[in-house]
Amino acid sequence: MRELLYNAARHYKRGRSLLERGDVRAALAAFEEALRDLHAVKPQRMRDVLLAQVYLSRYQAAREVDARGARADLQLGYSYARTTREPSVRQLAETLWRAERERPQPHQQAGGRPRRGRSS
């Protein structure tokens, strides 16, 4: 179990490094590997802190290419950050949550669905 946590931490660090270099696709793949390892570990504080960090990082990486998936990652990361009570992770989650709420969202119709182009 400890080995899975260490592997997940390595995948996470690799993903952050790739993201800093602008390789979004490779970063997302590294984050996915980290999540796979983390979800194989029974719940515990370190696992949940790492889950929060990975989901929040995946949100940051994907928000321009997959807005809906990125928002789901933000919700999961925010949830894990709140339950762990890790101050630095919680602060990041709060900051990202506020920024996402301030971002312009696609126009919504009265029924709550995004607008689509006109039908012929």
C-alpha distances in whole Angstrom, upper triangle without the diagonal:
4,5,5,7,9,10,11,13,15,15,17,19,20,21,23,25,26,27,29,31,32,30,28,28,25,24,23,22,19,18,18,15,13,14,13,9,9,11,8,6,8,11,11,13,12,10,14,15,14,15,18,19,18,20,23,23,23,26,28,27,29,31,34,33,32,33,32,28,28,29,27,24,26,26,22,22,24,23,19,21,24,21,19,22,21,25,25,23,25,28,27,26,30,31,30,31,35,35,34,37,39,39,42,40,42,45,45,47,48,46,43,43,43,46,47,50,53,54,57
4,5,5,6,9,10,11,13,14,15,17,18,20,21,23,24,26,27,29,30,29,28,27,25,23,23,22,19,18,18,16,13,15,14,10,10,13,11,8,11,12,11,13,10,10,14,14,13,15,18,18,17,20,22,22,23,26,27,27,28,31,34,33,32,33,33,29,28,30,27,24,26,26,23,21,24,23,19,21,23,21,18,21,20,23,23,21,24,26,25,25,29,30,29,30,34,34,34,36,39,38,41,40,42,46,45,48,49,47,44,44,44,47,48,51,54,55,58
4,5,5,6,8,10,11,12,14,15,16,18,20,21,22,24,26,27,28,26,26,25,22,21,21,19,17,17,17,14,12,14,13,9,10,13,11,10,13,15,14,16,13,12,16,16,14,16,19,18,17,20,22,22,22,25,26,26,27,30,33,32,31,33,32,28,28,30,28,24,26,27,24,22,25,25,21,22,25,23,21,24,22,25,24,22,25,28,26,26,30,31,30,31,35,35,34,37,39,39,41,40,42,46,46,48,50,48,45,44,44,47,47,50,53,54,57
4,5,5,6,9,10,10,12,14,15,16,18,20,21,22,24,26,27,24,24,23,20,19,18,17,14,14,14,11,9,10,9,5,7,9,8,7,11,13,13,14,12,10,13,14,12,13,16,16,14,17,20,19,19,22,24,23,24,27,30,29,28,29,29,25,25,26,24,21,23,24,20,19,22,22,18,20,23,21,19,22,21,24,23,21,23,26,24,24,28,29,27,29,32,32,31,34,36,36,38,37,39,42,42,45,46,44,41,40,40,43,44,46,50,50,53
4,5,5,6,9,10,10,12,14,15,16,18,20,21,23,24,26,24,23,23,20,18,18,17,14,13,14,11,9,10,11,7,6,10,9,8,10,11,11,11,8,7,10,11,8,10,13,13,12,15,17,17,18,21,22,22,23,26,29,28,27,28,28,24,23,25,23,20,21,22,19,17,20,20,16,17,20,18,16,19,17,20,19,17,20,23,21,21,25,26,25,26,29,30,29,32,34,34,36,36,38,41,41,44,45,43,40,39,39,42,43,46,49,50,53
4,5,5,6,9,10,11,12,14,15,17,18,20,21,23,24,23,22,22,19,18,18,17,14,14,15,12,10,12,13,9,10,13,13,11,14,15,14,14,10,10,13,13,10,13,16,14,13,17,19,17,19,22,22,22,24,27,29,29,28,30,30,26,25,27,25,22,23,24,21,19,22,22,19,19,23,21,18,21,19,21,20,18,22,24,22,23,26,27,26,28,31,31,30,33,35,35,38,37,39,43,43,46,47,46,42,42,41,44,45,47,51,52,55
4,5,5,6,9,10,11,12,14,15,16,18,20,21,22,20,20,19,16,15,16,14,11,11,12,9,7,10,10,7,9,12,12,11,15,16,16,16,13,12,15,15,11,13,16,14,13,16,18,17,17,21,21,20,22,25,27,27,26,28,28,24,23,26,24,20,22,24,21,19,23,23,19,20,24,23,20,23,21,24,22,20,23,25,23,23,27,27,26,28,31,31,30,33,35,34,37,36,38,41,41,44,46,44,41,40,39,42,43,45,49,49,52
4,5,5,6,9,10,10,12,14,15,16,18,20,21,19,18,18,15,13,13,12,9,8,9,7,4,7,8,6,6,10,10,10,14,14,14,14,11,9,12,11,8,9,12,11,9,12,15,13,14,17,18,17,19,22,24,24,23,24,24,21,20,22,20,17,19,20,17,15,19,19,16,17,20,19,17,20,18,21,19,17,20,22,20,20,23,24,22,24,27,27,26,29,31,30,33,32,34,38,38,41,43,41,37,36,36,39,40,42,46,46,49
4,5,5,6,9,10,11,12,14,15,17,19,20,19,18,18,16,13,14,14,10,10,12,10,7,10,12,9,9,13,14,13,16,16,15,14,10,10,12,11,7,10,12,10,9,13,14,13,14,17,17,17,20,22,25,24,24,25,26,22,21,23,21,18,19,21,18,16,19,19,16,16,20,19,17,19,16,19,17,15,18,20,18,18,22,23,21,23,26,26,26,29,31,30,33,33,35,38,39,42,44,42,39,38,37,40,41,43,47,48,51
4,5,5,6,8,10,11,12,14,15,17,18,17,17,17,14,12,14,13,9,10,12,10,8,12,13,11,12,15,16,15,19,19,18,18,14,13,16,14,11,13,15,13,11,15,16,14,15,18,18,17,20,23,25,24,24,26,27,23,22,24,23,20,21,23,21,18,22,23,19,20,23,23,20,23,20,22,19,18,21,23,20,21,25,25,23,26,29,28,28,31,32,31,34,34,36,39,40,43,45,44,40,39,38,41,41,44,47,48,51
4,6,5,6,9,10,10,12,14,15,16,14,14,14,11,9,10,9,5,6,8,6,5,9,10,9,11,14,14,15,18,19,19,18,15,13,15,14,11,12,14,12,9,13,14,12,12,16,16,15,17,20,22,21,21,23,23,20,19,21,20,17,19,21,18,17,20,21,18,19,23,23,21,23,20,22,20,18,21,22,20,20,24,24,22,24,27,26,25,29,30,29,32,31,33,36,37,40,42,41,37,36,35,38,38,40,44,45,48
4,5,5,6,9,10,10,12,14,15,14,13,14,11,9,10,10,7,6,9,8,6,9,11,11,11,14,15,15,18,18,18,17,13,12,13,12,8,10,11,8,6,10,11,9,10,13,13,12,15,18,20,20,20,21,22,18,17,19,18,15,16,18,16,14,17,18,16,16,20,20,18,20,17,19,16,14,17,19,16,16,20,20,18,21,24,23,22,26,27,26,29,29,30,34,35,38,40,39,35,34,33,36,37,39,43,44,47
4,5,5,6,9,10,11,13,14,14,14,15,12,9,12,12,9,9,12,11,9,13,15,14,14,17,19,18,21,21,20,18,15,15,16,14,11,13,14,10,9,13,13,10,12,15,14,14,17,19,21,21,22,23,24,21,19,22,21,18,18,21,19,16,19,21,18,18,22,22,20,21,18,19,16,15,19,19,17,18,21,21,19,22,25,24,24,27,28,27,30,30,32,36,37,41,43,41,38,37,35,38,39,41,45,46,49
4,5,5,6,9,10,11,12,11,12,12,9,7,10,10,7,8,11,10,10,13,15,14,15,18,19,20,23,23,23,22,18,17,19,17,14,15,16,13,11,14,15,12,12,16,15,13,16,19,20,20,21,23,24,21,19,22,22,18,20,23,21,18,22,23,21,21,25,25,23,25,22,23,20,18,22,22,19,20,24,23,21,24,27,25,25,28,30,28,31,31,32,36,37,41,43,42,38,37,35,38,38,40,44,45,47
4,5,5,6,9,10,10,9,9,10,7,4,7,8,5,6,9,9,9,11,14,14,15,17,19,20,23,22,22,21,18,17,18,16,13,13,14,11,9,11,12,8,9,12,11,9,12,15,17,16,17,19,20,17,15,19,19,15,17,20,18,16,19,21,19,19,23,24,22,24,21,22,19,17,20,21,17,18,22,21,18,21,24,22,21,25,26,25,27,27,28,32,33,37,39,38,34,33,31,34,34,36,40,41,44
4,5,5,6,9,10,10,10,12,10,7,9,11,9,9,12,13,11,14,17,17,16,19,21,22,24,23,23,21,18,17,18,16,13,14,14,10,9,12,11,7,9,12,10,9,13,15,16,17,18,19,21,18,16,19,19,15,16,19,18,15,18,21,19,18,22,23,21,22,19,20,16,15,18,18,15,16,19,18,16,19,22,20,20,24,24,23,26,26,28,32,33,37,39,38,35,33,32,34,35,37,40,42,45
4,5,5,6,9,9,10,12,10,8,11,12,10,11,15,15,14,17,19,19,19,22,24,24,27,26,26,24,21,20,21,19,16,17,17,14,13,15,15,11,13,15,13,12,15,18,18,19,20,22,24,21,19,22,23,19,20,23,22,19,22,24,22,21,25,26,24,25,22,23,19,18,21,21,18,20,23,21,19,23,25,23,23,27,27,26,28,29,31,34,36,40,42,41,38,36,34,37,37,39,42,44,47
4,5,5,6,5,7,9,7,5,9,10,9,10,13,14,14,16,18,19,20,22,24,25,28,27,27,26,23,22,22,21,17,18,19,15,13,16,15,11,12,14,13,10,13,16,16,16,18,20,22,20,18,21,22,18,20,23,22,20,23,25,23,23,27,28,26,27,25,25,22,20,23,23,20,21,24,22,20,23,25,23,23,27,27,25,27,28,29,33,34,38,41,40,36,34,32,34,34,36,40,41,44
4,5,5,5,5,9,8,5,8,11,10,10,13,15,14,16,19,20,20,22,24,25,28,27,27,25,23,22,22,20,17,17,17,14,12,14,13,9,9,12,9,7,10,13,13,13,15,17,19,17,15,18,19,16,17,20,20,17,20,23,22,21,24,26,25,26,23,23,20,18,21,21,17,18,21,19,17,20,22,19,19,23,23,21,24,24,26,29,31,35,37,37,33,32,29,31,32,33,37,39,41
4,5,8,9,12,11,9,12,14,13,14,17,18,17,19,22,22,22,25,27,28,30,29,29,27,24,24,23,21,19,19,19,15,14,16,15,11,13,14,11,10,13,15,15,16,18,20,22,20,18,20,22,19,19,23,22,20,22,25,24,22,26,28,26,26,24,23,20,19,22,20,17,19,21,19,17,21,22,20,20,24,24,22,25,26,27,31,33,37,39,39,35,34,32,34,34,36,39,41,44
4,6,8,11,10,9,13,14,14,15,18,19,19,21,23,24,24,27,29,30,33,32,31,30,27,26,26,24,21,22,22,18,17,19,18,14,15,17,14,12,15,17,16,17,19,21,24,22,20,23,24,21,22,25,25,23,25,28,27,26,29,31,29,30,27,27,23,22,25,24,21,22,25,23,21,24,26,23,23,27,27,24,27,27,29,33,35,38,41,41,37,36,33,35,35,36,39,41,44
4,6,9,9,9,11,13,13,14,17,18,19,21,23,24,24,27,29,30,33,32,32,30,28,27,26,25,22,22,22,18,17,18,17,13,13,15,12,9,12,14,13,13,16,18,21,19,17,20,22,19,20,24,24,22,24,27,26,25,29,31,29,30,28,28,24,23,25,24,21,22,24,22,19,23,24,21,21,25,24,22,24,24,25,29,31,35,38,37,34,32,29,31,31,32,36,38,40
4,6,6,6,9,10,11,12,14,16,17,18,20,22,23,24,26,28,31,31,31,30,27,25,26,24,21,21,21,18,16,17,17,13,12,15,13,9,11,14,13,13,15,18,20,18,17,20,21,19,20,24,23,21,24,27,26,26,29,31,29,31,28,29,25,23,26,26,22,23,26,24,21,24,26,23,22,26,26,23,25,25,26,30,32,35,38,37,34,32,29,31,31,32,36,37,39
4,6,5,6,9,10,10,12,14,15,16,18,20,21,22,25,26,29,28,29,28,25,24,24,22,19,19,19,16,14,14,14,11,9,11,10,6,8,11,10,9,12,14,16,14,13,16,18,15,17,20,20,18,21,24,23,23,26,28,27,29,27,27,24,22,24,24,20,20,23,21,18,21,23,20,19,23,23,21,22,22,23,27,28,32,35,34,30,28,26,28,28,29,33,34,37
4,5,5,6,9,10,11,13,14,15,17,19,20,21,23,25,28,28,29,29,26,24,24,23,20,19,20,18,15,15,16,13,11,13,12,9,9,12,12,10,12,15,17,14,14,17,18,16,18,21,20,20,23,25,24,25,28,29,28,30,28,29,26,24,26,26,23,22,25,24,21,23,25,23,21,25,26,23,24,24,24,28,29,32,35,34,31,28,26,28,28,29,32,34,36
4,5,5,6,9,10,11,12,14,15,17,18,20,22,24,27,27,28,27,24,22,23,22,19,18,19,17,14,15,16,13,11,14,14,10,12,15,15,14,15,18,20,17,16,20,20,17,19,22,21,20,23,25,24,24,28,29,28,30,27,29,25,23,26,26,23,23,26,25,22,24,27,25,24,27,28,26,27,27,27,31,32,36,38,37,34,32,30,32,31,33,36,37,40
4,5,5,6,9,10,11,12,14,16,16,18,20,22,25,25,25,24,21,20,20,19,16,15,16,13,11,12,13,9,8,11,11,7,10,13,14,13,14,16,18,15,14,17,17,14,16,19,18,17,20,22,21,21,24,25,24,26,24,25,22,19,22,22,19,19,23,21,19,21,24,22,21,24,25,23,25,25,26,30,31,34,37,36,32,31,29,31,31,33,36,38,40
4,5,5,6,9,10,10,12,14,15,16,19,20,23,23,24,23,21,19,19,18,15,14,15,13,10,10,12,9,6,9,10,7,8,11,13,11,11,14,15,12,11,15,14,12,14,17,16,15,18,20,19,20,23,24,23,25,24,25,22,19,22,22,19,18,22,21,18,20,23,21,19,23,24,22,24,23,24,27,28,32,34,33,29,27,26,28,28,30,34,35,38
4,5,5,6,9,10,11,13,14,15,17,19,22,23,24,24,21,19,20,19,16,15,17,15,11,12,14,12,10,13,14,11,11,15,16,14,14,17,18,14,14,18,17,14,17,20,18,17,21,22,21,22,25,26,25,27,25,27,24,22,24,25,22,21,25,24,21,23,26,25,23,26,28,26,27,26,27,31,31,34,37,35,32,30,28,31,31,32,36,37,39
4,5,5,6,9,10,11,12,14,16,17,21,21,22,21,19,16,18,17,13,13,15,13,10,12,14,11,10,13,14,11,13,16,18,17,17,19,20,16,16,19,18,15,17,20,18,16,20,21,19,20,24,24,23,25,23,25,22,19,22,24,20,20,24,24,21,23,26,25,23,27,28,26,29,28,29,33,34,37,39,37,34,32,31,34,34,36,39,40,43
4,5,5,6,9,10,10,12,14,16,19,18,19,19,16,14,14,14,11,10,11,10,6,8,10,8,6,10,11,10,11,14,16,15,15,17,17,14,13,16,15,11,14,16,14,13,16,18,16,17,20,21,19,22,20,22,19,16,19,20,17,17,21,20,18,20,23,22,20,24,26,24,26,25,27,30,31,34,36,34,31,30,29,31,32,34,38,39,42
4,5,5,6,9,10,11,13,15,18,18,19,20,18,15,15,16,12,11,13,12,9,9,12,11,8,12,14,12,12,15,18,16,15,17,17,13,13,16,14,11,15,16,14,14,17,18,16,18,21,21,21,24,22,24,22,19,21,23,20,19,23,23,20,21,25,24,22,25,27,25,27,26,27,30,31,33,35,33,30,29,28,31,31,33,37,37,40
4,5,5,6,9,10,11,13,17,18,19,19,17,14,16,16,12,12,15,14,10,12,15,13,12,15,17,15,15,19,21,19,18,21,20,17,17,19,18,15,18,19,17,16,20,20,18,20,23,23,21,24,23,25,23,20,23,25,22,21,25,25,23,24,28,27,25,28,30,29,31,30,31,34,34,37,39,37,34,32,32,35,35,37,40,41,44
4,5,5,6,9,10,11,14,15,16,16,13,11,12,12,9,8,11,10,7,10,13,11,11,14,16,14,16,19,21,20,19,21,21,17,16,19,17,14,16,18,15,14,17,18,15,17,20,19,18,21,19,22,20,17,20,22,19,19,22,23,21,22,26,25,24,27,29,28,30,29,31,34,34,37,39,37,34,33,32,35,36,38,42,42,45
4,5,5,6,9,10,13,13,14,15,13,10,11,12,9,7,10,10,7,8,12,11,10,13,15,15,15,18,21,19,18,19,18,15,15,16,14,11,14,15,12,12,15,15,13,15,18,17,17,20,19,21,20,17,19,21,19,17,21,22,20,21,24,24,22,25,28,26,29,27,29,32,32,35,36,34,31,30,30,33,33,36,40,40,43
4,6,5,7,9,12,14,16,17,15,12,13,15,12,10,14,14,11,12,15,15,13,16,19,18,18,21,23,22,20,22,20,17,17,19,17,14,17,18,15,15,19,18,16,18,21,20,19,23,22,25,23,20,22,25,22,21,25,26,23,24,28,28,26,28,31,30,32,30,31,34,34,37,38,36,33,32,31,35,35,38,41,41,44
4,6,5,7,11,12,14,15,13,10,12,14,11,10,14,14,11,13,16,16,15,18,20,19,20,23,26,24,23,24,24,20,20,22,19,17,19,20,16,16,20,19,16,18,21,20,18,22,21,24,23,20,22,25,23,22,25,27,24,25,29,29,28,30,33,32,34,33,34,37,37,40,41,39,36,35,35,38,38,41,44,45,48
4,5,5,8,9,10,12,10,6,8,10,8,7,11,11,10,11,14,15,14,17,19,19,20,22,25,24,23,24,23,19,19,20,17,15,17,17,14,13,16,15,12,15,18,16,15,18,17,21,20,17,19,22,20,19,22,24,22,23,26,27,25,28,31,30,32,31,33,36,36,38,40,37,34,34,34,37,38,41,44,45,48
4,5,7,8,11,13,12,8,10,12,11,8,12,14,12,12,16,16,15,18,20,20,20,22,26,24,22,23,22,18,19,19,16,14,17,17,13,13,17,15,13,16,18,16,16,19,19,22,22,19,20,23,22,20,23,25,23,23,27,27,26,28,31,30,32,31,32,35,34,37,38,35,32,32,32,36,36,39,43,43,46
4,7,9,12,14,13,10,12,15,13,12,15,17,15,16,19,19,18,21,24,23,23,26,29,27,25,27,25,21,22,23,20,18,21,20,17,17,20,19,16,19,21,19,18,22,22,25,25,21,23,26,25,23,27,29,27,27,31,31,29,32,35,34,36,34,36,39,38,40,41,39,36,35,36,39,40,42,46,46,49
4,6,8,11,10,7,10,13,11,11,14,16,15,16,19,20,19,22,24,24,25,27,30,29,27,28,27,23,23,24,21,19,21,21,17,17,20,18,15,17,19,17,16,19,19,23,23,20,22,25,24,22,26,28,26,27,30,31,30,32,35,34,37,35,37,40,39,42,43,40,37,37,37,41,42,45,48,48,52
4,6,10,10,8,10,13,13,12,15,17,17,17,20,22,21,23,26,26,27,29,32,31,29,30,28,25,25,25,22,20,22,21,17,17,19,17,14,17,18,15,14,18,19,22,23,20,21,25,24,23,26,28,27,27,30,32,30,32,35,35,38,36,38,40,40,42,43,40,37,37,38,42,43,46,49,49,53
4,7,9,6,7,10,11,10,13,15,15,16,18,20,20,22,24,25,26,27,31,30,28,28,26,23,23,23,20,18,19,18,15,15,16,14,11,14,15,11,11,15,15,19,20,17,18,22,21,20,22,25,24,24,27,29,28,29,32,33,35,34,36,38,38,40,40,38,35,36,36,40,41,45,48,49,52
4,6,5,6,9,10,11,12,14,15,16,18,20,21,22,24,26,27,28,32,32,30,29,28,25,24,24,22,20,20,19,16,15,17,14,11,13,14,11,9,13,13,17,18,16,17,20,20,19,22,24,24,24,27,29,28,30,33,33,36,35,37,40,39,42,42,40,37,38,38,42,43,47,50,51,54
4,5,5,6,9,10,11,12,14,15,16,18,20,21,23,24,26,27,30,31,29,29,28,25,24,23,21,19,19,18,15,14,15,13,10,10,12,9,6,9,9,13,14,12,13,17,17,16,19,21,21,22,25,26,26,28,30,31,34,34,36,39,38,41,42,40,37,37,38,41,43,46,50,51,54
4,5,5,6,9,10,11,12,14,15,16,18,20,21,22,24,26,29,29,28,28,27,24,23,23,21,18,19,19,16,14,15,15,11,11,13,12,9,11,10,13,14,12,14,17,17,16,19,21,21,22,25,26,26,28,31,31,34,34,36,39,39,42,43,41,38,38,38,42,43,46,49,51,54
4,6,5,6,9,10,10,12,14,15,16,18,20,21,22,24,27,27,25,26,25,22,21,21,19,16,17,17,13,12,14,13,10,11,14,12,9,13,12,16,15,13,15,18,17,16,20,22,21,21,25,26,25,27,30,30,33,32,34,37,37,40,41,39,35,36,36,39,40,43,47,48,51
4,5,5,6,9,10,10,12,14,15,16,18,20,21,22,25,26,24,24,23,20,19,19,16,14,14,14,11,9,11,10,6,8,10,8,6,10,10,13,13,11,12,15,15,13,16,19,18,18,21,23,22,24,27,27,30,29,31,34,34,37,38,36,33,33,33,37,38,41,45,46,49
4,5,5,6,9,10,11,12,14,15,17,18,20,21,25,25,24,23,23,20,18,19,17,14,14,14,12,9,11,11,7,7,10,9,6,9,7,10,10,7,9,12,12,11,15,16,16,17,20,21,21,23,25,26,29,29,31,34,34,37,38,37,33,34,34,37,39,42,45,47,50
4,5,5,6,8,10,10,12,14,15,16,18,20,23,23,22,22,22,19,17,18,17,13,14,15,12,9,12,12,9,9,13,12,10,12,11,13,12,9,12,15,13,13,16,18,17,18,21,22,21,24,26,26,29,28,31,34,34,37,39,37,34,33,33,36,38,41,44,45,49
4,5,5,6,8,10,10,12,14,15,16,18,21,21,19,20,19,16,15,15,13,10,11,12,8,7,10,10,7,8,12,11,10,13,12,15,14,10,12,15,13,12,16,17,16,16,20,20,19,22,24,24,27,26,28,31,31,34,35,34,30,30,30,33,35,38,41,42,46
4,6,5,6,8,10,11,12,14,15,16,20,20,19,18,18,15,13,13,12,9,9,10,7,4,7,8,5,5,9,9,9,11,10,12,11,7,9,11,10,8,12,13,12,13,16,17,16,19,21,21,24,24,26,29,29,32,34,32,29,29,28,32,33,36,40,41,45
4,6,5,6,8,10,11,12,14,15,19,19,18,18,19,16,14,15,14,10,10,12,10,7,9,11,9,8,12,13,11,13,11,12,10,7,10,11,9,9,13,13,12,14,17,17,17,19,21,21,24,24,27,30,30,34,35,34,30,30,30,33,34,37,40,42,45
4,5,5,6,8,10,10,12,14,17,17,16,17,17,14,12,14,13,9,10,12,10,7,11,12,10,11,14,15,14,16,14,16,14,11,13,15,12,11,15,16,13,15,18,18,17,20,22,21,24,24,26,29,30,33,35,33,30,29,28,31,32,35,39,40,43
4,5,5,6,9,10,10,12,15,15,14,14,14,11,9,10,9,5,6,9,7,5,8,10,9,10,13,14,14,16,15,16,15,11,12,14,12,10,13,14,12,12,16,16,14,17,20,19,21,21,23,26,26,29,31,29,26,25,25,28,29,32,36,37,40
4,5,5,6,9,10,10,14,15,14,13,14,12,9,10,10,6,6,9,8,5,7,10,10,9,12,14,14,15,14,14,12,9,10,11,8,7,11,11,8,10,13,13,12,15,17,16,19,19,21,25,25,29,30,29,26,25,25,28,29,32,35,37,40
4,5,5,6,9,10,13,14,14,14,15,13,10,12,12,9,9,12,11,9,11,14,13,12,16,17,17,18,16,16,14,11,13,14,10,10,13,13,10,13,16,14,14,17,19,18,20,20,23,26,27,31,33,32,28,27,26,29,30,32,36,38,41
4,5,5,6,8,11,11,10,11,12,9,7,10,10,7,8,11,11,9,12,14,14,14,17,19,18,20,19,20,17,14,16,17,13,12,16,15,12,14,17,15,14,17,19,17,20,19,21,24,25,29,31,29,26,25,23,26,27,30,33,35,38
4,5,5,6,9,10,9,9,10,8,4,7,8,5,6,9,10,8,10,13,14,14,16,18,19,20,19,19,17,14,15,15,12,10,13,13,9,10,13,12,10,14,15,14,16,16,17,21,22,25,27,26,23,22,21,24,25,27,31,33,36
4,6,6,8,10,10,10,12,11,7,10,12,9,8,12,13,11,13,16,16,15,18,20,20,21,19,19,16,14,15,15,11,11,13,12,9,11,13,11,10,14,15,13,16,16,18,22,23,27,29,29,25,24,22,25,26,28,32,34,37
4,6,8,8,9,10,13,11,8,11,13,10,11,15,15,13,16,18,18,18,21,23,22,24,22,22,19,17,18,18,15,14,17,16,12,15,17,15,13,17,18,16,18,18,19,23,25,28,31,30,26,25,23,25,26,28,31,33,36
4,6,5,5,7,9,7,5,9,11,9,10,13,14,13,16,18,19,19,22,23,24,25,24,24,21,19,20,20,16,15,18,17,13,15,17,15,13,16,17,15,16,15,16,20,22,25,27,27,23,21,19,22,22,24,28,30,33
4,6,6,5,8,8,5,7,10,9,9,13,14,14,15,18,19,19,21,23,24,25,24,24,21,19,19,19,16,14,16,15,11,12,14,12,9,13,14,11,12,12,13,17,19,22,25,24,20,19,17,19,20,22,26,28,31
4,6,6,10,10,8,11,13,13,13,16,18,17,19,22,23,22,25,27,28,28,27,27,24,22,23,22,19,18,19,17,14,15,17,14,12,15,15,11,12,12,13,17,19,22,25,25,21,20,17,19,19,21,25,27,29
4,6,9,9,8,11,13,13,14,17,18,18,20,22,23,24,26,28,29,30,29,29,26,24,25,24,21,20,22,20,17,18,20,17,15,18,18,15,15,14,14,18,20,23,26,25,22,19,17,19,18,20,24,25,28
4,6,5,6,9,10,11,12,14,15,16,18,20,21,22,24,26,27,28,28,28,26,23,23,24,20,19,21,20,16,17,19,17,14,16,17,14,15,13,13,16,18,21,23,22,19,17,15,17,17,19,23,24,27
4,6,5,6,9,10,10,12,14,15,16,18,20,20,22,24,26,27,26,26,24,22,22,22,19,17,18,17,14,14,16,14,10,13,14,11,11,9,10,14,15,18,21,20,16,15,13,15,16,19,22,24,27
4,5,5,6,9,10,11,13,14,15,17,19,20,21,23,25,26,26,27,25,22,22,23,20,17,19,19,15,14,16,15,12,13,15,13,13,10,11,14,14,17,19,18,14,13,11,15,16,19,22,24,27
4,5,5,6,9,10,11,12,14,15,17,18,20,21,23,24,24,25,24,20,21,22,19,16,18,19,15,15,17,16,13,15,18,15,16,14,14,18,18,21,23,21,18,16,15,18,19,22,25,26,30
4,5,5,6,9,10,10,12,14,15,16,18,20,21,22,22,22,21,17,18,18,15,13,15,15,11,12,14,13,10,13,15,13,14,13,14,18,18,22,24,23,19,18,17,20,21,23,27,29,32
4,5,5,6,9,10,10,12,14,15,16,18,20,21,21,22,20,17,17,17,15,12,14,14,10,9,12,12,8,10,13,11,13,11,13,16,16,19,21,20,16,16,15,18,20,23,27,28,32
4,5,5,6,9,10,11,12,14,15,17,19,20,21,22,21,17,17,18,16,13,15,16,13,11,15,15,12,13,16,15,17,14,16,19,18,21,22,21,17,17,17,20,22,25,28,29,33
4,5,5,6,8,10,11,12,14,15,16,18,18,19,18,14,15,16,14,11,14,15,11,11,15,14,12,14,17,16,18,16,18,21,21,24,26,24,21,20,20,23,25,28,31,32,36
4,5,5,6,8,10,10,12,14,15,16,16,17,16,12,12,13,11,8,10,11,8,7,11,11,9,11,14,13,16,15,17,20,21,24,25,24,20,20,20,23,25,28,31,33,37
4,6,5,6,9,10,11,12,14,16,16,17,17,14,12,14,13,9,11,13,10,8,12,13,11,12,15,15,17,16,18,21,20,23,24,23,19,20,20,23,25,29,32,33,37
4,5,5,6,9,10,11,12,14,15,17,16,13,12,15,13,10,12,15,12,11,15,16,14,15,19,18,21,19,21,24,23,26,27,25,22,22,23,26,28,31,34,36,39
4,5,5,6,9,10,11,12,12,14,13,9,9,12,10,7,10,12,10,10,13,14,13,15,18,18,21,20,22,25,25,28,29,28,24,25,24,28,30,33,36,38,41
4,6,5,6,9,10,11,11,12,12,9,7,10,9,5,7,10,9,7,11,13,12,13,16,17,20,19,22,25,24,27,28,27,24,24,24,28,30,33,36,38,42
4,5,5,6,9,10,12,13,14,11,9,12,12,9,10,13,12,11,14,16,15,16,19,20,23,21,24,26,26,28,29,27,24,25,25,29,31,35,38,39,43
4,5,5,6,9,10,12,13,9,9,12,12,9,12,15,14,13,16,18,17,18,22,22,25,24,27,29,29,32,32,31,27,28,28,32,34,37,40,42,45
4,6,5,6,7,8,9,6,5,9,9,7,9,12,12,11,14,16,16,17,20,21,24,24,27,30,29,32,33,32,28,29,29,33,35,38,41,43,47
4,6,5,8,9,11,9,6,9,11,8,9,13,13,12,14,17,17,17,20,22,25,24,27,30,29,32,32,31,28,29,30,33,36,39,42,44,47
4,6,8,11,13,11,9,13,14,12,13,16,16,15,18,21,20,21,24,25,28,27,30,32,32,34,34,33,30,31,32,35,38,41,44,46,49
4,5,9,11,9,8,12,13,12,13,16,17,16,19,21,21,22,25,26,30,29,32,35,34,37,37,36,33,34,34,38,40,43,46,48,51
4,6,9,8,7,10,12,11,12,15,16,16,18,20,21,22,24,26,29,29,32,35,34,37,38,37,33,35,35,38,41,44,47,49,52
4,6,6,6,9,10,11,12,14,15,16,18,20,21,22,24,26,29,29,33,35,35,39,39,38,35,36,36,39,41,44,48,49,53
4,6,5,6,9,10,10,12,14,15,16,18,20,21,23,24,28,29,32,35,35,38,39,38,35,36,36,39,41,44,47,50,53
4,5,5,6,9,10,11,12,14,16,17,18,20,21,23,26,27,31,34,34,38,39,38,34,35,34,38,40,42,46,48,51
4,5,5,6,9,10,11,12,14,15,16,18,20,21,25,25,28,31,32,35,36,35,32,32,32,35,37,40,43,45,49
4,5,5,6,9,10,10,12,14,15,16,18,20,24,24,27,30,30,33,34,33,30,31,30,34,36,39,42,44,48
4,5,5,6,9,10,11,12,14,15,17,19,22,23,27,29,30,33,34,34,30,31,31,34,36,39,42,45,48
4,5,5,6,8,10,11,12,14,16,17,20,21,24,27,28,32,33,33,29,30,29,32,34,36,40,42,45
4,5,5,6,9,10,10,12,14,15,19,19,22,25,26,29,30,30,26,27,26,29,31,34,38,40,43
4,6,5,6,9,10,11,12,14,18,19,22,25,25,28,29,29,25,27,26,29,32,34,38,40,44
4,5,5,6,9,10,11,13,16,18,21,24,25,28,29,30,26,27,26,28,31,34,37,39,43
4,5,5,6,9,10,10,14,15,18,21,22,26,27,27,23,24,23,26,28,30,34,36,40
4,5,5,6,9,10,13,14,17,20,20,24,25,24,21,22,21,24,27,29,33,35,39
4,5,5,6,9,12,13,17,19,20,24,24,25,21,23,22,24,27,30,33,36,39
4,5,5,6,10,12,15,18,19,23,25,25,21,22,21,23,25,28,31,34,37
4,5,5,8,9,13,15,16,20,22,22,18,19,17,20,22,25,28,31,34
4,6,8,9,12,14,15,18,19,20,16,18,17,19,22,25,28,31,34
4,6,9,12,14,16,19,21,22,18,19,18,20,23,25,28,31,34
4,6,10,12,14,18,20,21,17,18,15,17,20,22,25,28,31
4,7,9,11,15,17,18,15,15,13,14,17,19,22,25,28
4,6,8,12,14,15,12,12,9,11,14,16,20,22,26
4,6,10,13,14,11,9,6,8,10,13,16,19,22
4,7,10,11,9,8,6,6,9,12,14,17,21
4,7,8,5,6,5,6,10,13,15,17,21
4,5,5,6,6,6,9,12,13,15,19
4,5,8,9,10,13,16,16,18,21
4,6,9,10,13,16,17,18,21
4,7,9,12,16,17,19,22
4,6,9,12,14,16,19
4,6,10,13,15,18
4,7,9,12,15
4,7,9,12
4,6,9
4,6
4
